[in-house]
Amino acid sequence: MLSKAIRVLVPILLLVSLLSATRADDLPRAVADAMAQAQAVTWKEYYSARAAFEADASAYWTSIAEKRRGRNVKRRDRQQIALDDYVLTQPPVYTGPKPPPGPAPEPPPEIQPRPQKIIPVVADLLKAASDFYQWAPQQPANDIDFKRAYARYAVKAGLTPGQAVRVYAFETGGNGTHASQSGFHGSHAISTAVGYNQLLTTNSVELIAEQGNEFVKELKERAAGLTGPARKAMEHKIAVLKKMVALATSVPDDWWQHEKIGDAPQGWALHAMVLDIDVGPMLQTHKLLTSVMFARQKGHMRPLTAAELEMMNLTGDGTGLDMVTMPQAMREQVPTSNFFQRSGYERNPVAIRYNTVAKLLAITDSRMDANSNQPGAKELASVF
């Protein structure tokens, strides 16, 4: 009704303004004032619709968080997880009016845009590594060299070629390089995810905190077989990694604490290690291997399929295992939104479109099948 009233009101306001304009130079100002009044009503309508949507969305994502906490308590107490432990409706979708043309007035507080994090790109990671550690990751002349290093380390650590190749195929589209960044197009990216398994800055900080001393030990063993400039470069890399371990372990072993480090330039420097031909394959491998080990520790002894492993890679070990261990009948009904934070979900068109656990697993398998035929995936498979 309000939209119809506006369509009637605009011509009337214009006519009144035209009739009241007594001089030629008054005409443009009168027209502009009338249109501004009409547009103000339109912006009010738009903001009202957005505020109503934001209230619904906020309530929905609060219920998602509450259900997740409830499931965690039940798991801790070894209680069975049931269908009603999940939110079974899909997230609300904004269907109201679009913003009108022209400059926007200040929106009300309830629909102020959420603060956006700065998303560093690879060039920022390299600069941070230079600024904080006077070091640059050793990147390969050809990506096949990185793939060989990754394959050697992954097999030795216990990953199967199928798991590694299919996750790579899904995460990179089957043609990614060791430095591929999520959504990067020229100067901007949609996340800090980099590499074959698309590690976030927080992943790199967490893995360096938890596995860094083992990485140092491995590099020392490699350094013992080197001489000259190669050994000197490796020893410098080891010294840098030790400093990074000290930073990553300076806070409790908690995702949110690691995220704080990862959001700062010094954390970007740690993330640069994912580009290094020695440490990068270790980070890529352990991102998947820790998920495999987590599942076993929780009693899931059946080998994870690549699609199941990807769910843990995508959403985190605890949340991903929730999907992996869910009976098929529940997978058909439970929305994917149950396994994401709001910001992550809204940036993930696959989870939005394939909006139940069953659909998400199915499309993941399907894309792995298709992308495994891409040149990059075939090349990776060939070096295992």
Secondary structure as UniProt FT lines:
FT   HELIX           2..20
FT   TURN            24..25
FT   HELIX           26..76
FT   TURN            77..78
FT   HELIX           83..85
FT   HELIX           109..111
FT   HELIX           122..133
FT   HELIX           143..157
FT   HELIX           161..172
FT   TURN            173..174
FT   TURN            178..179
FT   TURN            182..183
FT   TURN            186..187
FT   TURN            195..198
FT   HELIX           201..223
FT   TURN            224..225
FT   HELIX           228..248
FT   TURN            249..250
FT   HELIX           255..262
FT   HELIX           265..271
FT   HELIX           272..275
FT   TURN            277..278
FT   HELIX           279..297
FT   TURN            298..299
FT   HELIX           306..315
FT   HELIX           317..324
FT   HELIX           328..331
FT   TURN            332..333
FT   HELIX           336..339
FT   HELIX           342..346
FT   HELIX           349..353
FT   HELIX           357..371
FT   TURN            372..373
FT   HELIX           375..382
//
